[in-house]
């Protein structure tokens, strides 16, 4: 057997790369991780960490107003300063090589490119270095890729990669894209005091989520003053009067929208240029490295995980894929991606969370299911916190109550979807969720109350009449099951 410098080479030190390297090293593989920029990846520097920190500051101000307290003018420089400090706090341990060395991971800084199927050339501060590997996992991530809008290249604009570096609050922020980034940042900047306009060609925000819940969120954001221009095509953009001007077509009519700053919150592309994938014999397409259900590429000893595959743009899915890839590489197992258990959350207020397919997707696939609903107006914790704008849907098989998917809009929706994700993963039917003792009053109880509706829908009048005759009860027989009736 040939001798290699390392057992497993990991290209990239973001969420996928860090998970992959840690998993492989813990399983006994001699591991090297190569990162060309900063460890932590998009999530730490331009994604989850800074955006949720900004949302936190916006939420504090909104909560103060709700309590009748005037928070005063925003000190935007202080807010952005805290965003940067929080990124540094998260990055702190990643900036200490001794931690990785303690786990048996060699971290190398530099650009890496395959020169053949078992060799990479790493170009760093000390010059080029060739490293041979037995196995490799590509975890190079992705980046913002604005759509080809005429005039955009000549017009100053932001993406998530520059948004958290601005020093002043724009009086009017125009956002192209009504997905999670657009909705989160739209609400955050509006609550911080900016005028916000969100533009998208779709008829509603959050196109991957439950349609009813996405429209509920849109209504809340509009109530806070966020302006939506849905069903709008951006024909061109241009710099104008120190800001930006967008030319739109909406329902066949021409419109213009002007603002001070422009955020492009749509479009992603994989970081695969310059990797020498051809030299390694690794197949790829425009969306990213091609992988199978086990994260294996066209080369049997090379895997790929995370955004570089174009499969998902979710940090937790990058970690999941990386774990599967590393386990398969080191232990020669056949662990597959859990596509049915994919969940995500948009961290607006209210949050919008989705697990698995939506109602529309199940209908399109011809899958038989029942929708069990429960409103936040009947979740006592939501009532006590005046957070009753919300709704829970659980999609399950009719007889066994096997969970197929779920959607939640409301306070702590991400936590509720996590609870339902565990139940779905474990094959736990709704009757078991319903029979589980959940602390009162919690938001988690709302998920259990949604599962309670499984029993409500099973109360057929004929069965109730039989119980009454056998035991001599004199209660009223309930009406036929109504999916909109909740107890």
Buried (B, 14 or more C-beta within 10 A) or exposed (E): EEEBBBBBBBBBBBBBBBBBBBBBBBBEBBBBBBBBEBBBBBBBBBBBBBBBBBBBBBBEBBEEEEEEEEBEEBEBEEBBEBBEEBBEEBBEEBEEBEEBEEEBBBBBBBBBBBEEBBBBBBEBEEEEBEBBBBBBBBBBBBBBEBEEBEBBEEBEBBBBEEBBEBEEBBEBBBBBBBBBBBBBBBBBBBBBBBBBBBBBBBEBBBEEBBBBBBBBBBEBBEEBEBBBBBBBEBBEBBBEEEBBBBBBBBEEEEBEBEBBBBBBBBBBBBBBEEBBBEBBEBEBEEBBBBBEEBBBBBBEBBBBBBBBBBBBBBBBBBBBBBBBBBBBBBBEEEBEBBEEBBBBBBBBBBBBBBBBBBBEBBEEEEEEBBBBBBBBEBBBBBEEBEBBBBBBBBBBBEEEBBBBBBBBBBBBBBBBBBBBBEBBBEEBBBBEBBEBEBEEBBBBBBBBBBBBBBBBBEBEEEEBEEEBEEEEEEEEEBEEBEEEEBE
